[in-house]
Amino acid sequence: MNPKVDWFFNKDTQWQEAFAELRELALESGLTEELKWGHPCYTLNGKNVFLIHGFKHYCAVLFHKGVLLKDQAGLLVQQTVNVQGGRQLRFTSLREIRKLVPTIRAYMQEAAEVERLGLKVPMKQTAEYDMPEEFSRALKEMPGLKQGFNALSPGRQRGYLLYFGSAKQAKTRQARIEKHVDRILEGKGLDD
């Protein structure tokens, strides 16, 4: 037990009891309990294996390399279409967690074993992401923008491609691109 994480479990939330139950199971895994991104994260040799977090309608165990788990019970959920490696076990009640204790324990152990073996999630390359037509046109019309975009890290490039491409209307995509040209030219990502 890491005392730095206690505040998370002591918070008065709708998931407080569920979090406590998940913490017990997580500590049984033999992994190191740390605080990352404001959540309890369980690590092996400094590598993230899984974390516990909650949302309005569910709480979850997020397995960082969940895509590599066998998921024999068919319970893992991909949060969004753009999440490549992570998968969640979601719960809507403490009763559901207690019913699934052996399964949760097995998923946690398998996730730890995936990390012990050093398995890697095959990540989609930036070139495999869709380039919105409006952004492709802007790159052609503004050579400096193309140079600036190519100078960004692959993660920052993907962030922009996903953000621009997620707009349903062409005018919204265009507005997003125009708003972020200066940031791209400055070498900044969406969240920098």
N, C-alpha and C positions, 0 to 999 in steps of 0.2 A: 504494500500500500504506500502510495506516495502522498504525503500530507499536502503538497502543492495542488493536488487534484481534489482534495476534500470539499473545497468550496462548491465545486460543480455538483457533487452529490448531496450537499447540504441545502442547495437552493430549493425553495418551496415552489415546485412546478407540478403540473399534472402527471409528470413522468417520474417523480422522485422515487417512488417504490420500485418502479420498473428499472430505473437506472441502478438502484442498489442491487437488485437481483442480477442484472447484467454484469455489474462490477464483480460480484462474487465469482461468477463464471469466468470472467476475464482473468481474475487473479489466479484461479486454478490452472490457467494455461501455462503458468511459469514465465510469461513474458514480463517485460519491465513496464510499469505504469508511468506514463509521462503526461504532461499537459501540453497539447499542441493545438493551435487555432481555437483556444478556449474550450477544448474538449479532452476527455480522457483518451489517450492514445496508447496502445500497447505495442511495444517494439521488441525486436530481436537484434542485438548488436547494433543498435542505433537506427535500424530500418523499420519503418512503419508497417505494421501487420494489420491492425484494425483499430477503429475508434468507435466510441459510443456517442450518439447525438440524438436530439429530439426535434420534432417539428410540431406543427399545430395538430395534425391528425394521426401522427404515429411517432414512435421512437425507433431507433435502428442501431444495428451494428454494421458499420461500413468496413468491408474488407478491401484494402487497397489493391490487392491483386485478385479480387474476387472472380474475375473472368477465368482465372486458371483453376478455380475450385471445381470439383466434379458436380456439385449441386445435385446430388442424388435425390434429395427430397423436392427439388424443383421450387425452392423458396427464394432464391436470389433475384433481386430486382436491379435493373439498370436504371439509375436515377433519371438520366436524360439520354437522348440519342447520341449526344456528343461525348459522354463519359466512356472512355476506352477500357480502363482496367478495373475500376471500382465497381463493386456490387454490394447491395444492402440486404440484410435480413430485417424486415420491418415487422413491428408489433403494434397492435392497437390496444393491448391491455396486459396487465400483470399476469392474469390468468393464462393468456396465450403464451407468454414467456415460460411460465411454470410447466405448461403442457409440453413445451418443446425443449426442455432442458437438455436431454441427451443429444438431440439434434444440434442445438446451439453449441454445445461442448465439442461435438465432432467437427463442426465447421471451423471453430476456433483452432482446434488442433491441426486440422488440415491446412489452414492458412499459415500457421506457424511452420509447418513442415515445408510448404511452398517456399517460405523465406529461407529456411535452413538449407534447402537445396539450391538457393540462389536463382530460382526461375525468374524469367523476365517476361513482362507483358509485351507482346509485339504491338508497337505503336504505329498508327497510321502516319505516314509522312505528310508534310505540309503540301506537297505537290498533289496529293490525293484528295485534298479538300476542294470543294466547288468554289470557283472564282466568280463572284457576282458580275454580271455583264457591265454594270455601271462602274465597278471598280477596275475591271479590265480596260475599259475605255479611258478612265482617268489615268491609269498607268501609261497608256500609249500617248495621251495628250500632254502629260507632264513628266518628262524624263527624270526630273529631280525626285518626283514622288516614287517612281519605279526604283531609282537608286536607293532612296531612303527606306522603302519597304524591303528591298532585298538585303539591306544592312541590318534589319531587325533580326532578333533571335527567332528560330522556328516557332517557339511558343507564342511570341508576340504576334507573329504573322498569322498563326492559326486563330488567335483571339480576334484579330480584326476581321479575318475572313468569316468566322462564325457570326460575329456581331453584325457585319454588313449584310450577310446572307440571310440572317434570321428575320429581317424586315419583309413583310408580305408585299408591300407596294413599292414600285420603282422609285417614286418620289421620296419615300422614307429612306430607302437605301442610298439614294443620291444625297439627301440631307445629312445622313450619318457620315458618309464619305467626306463631304465638304467640311463638316464639323471637326473631323479628325486629321485632315491633311497636315496641319501644323504640328500635331503631336507625332505623326509618322516622320516628318522631316526633322524633328528634334530627337528622333531615336527612342521615343517613348511608346510603351504599350498602353493598352486601354486603361489599366489600373495603376499606372505609374504616377 
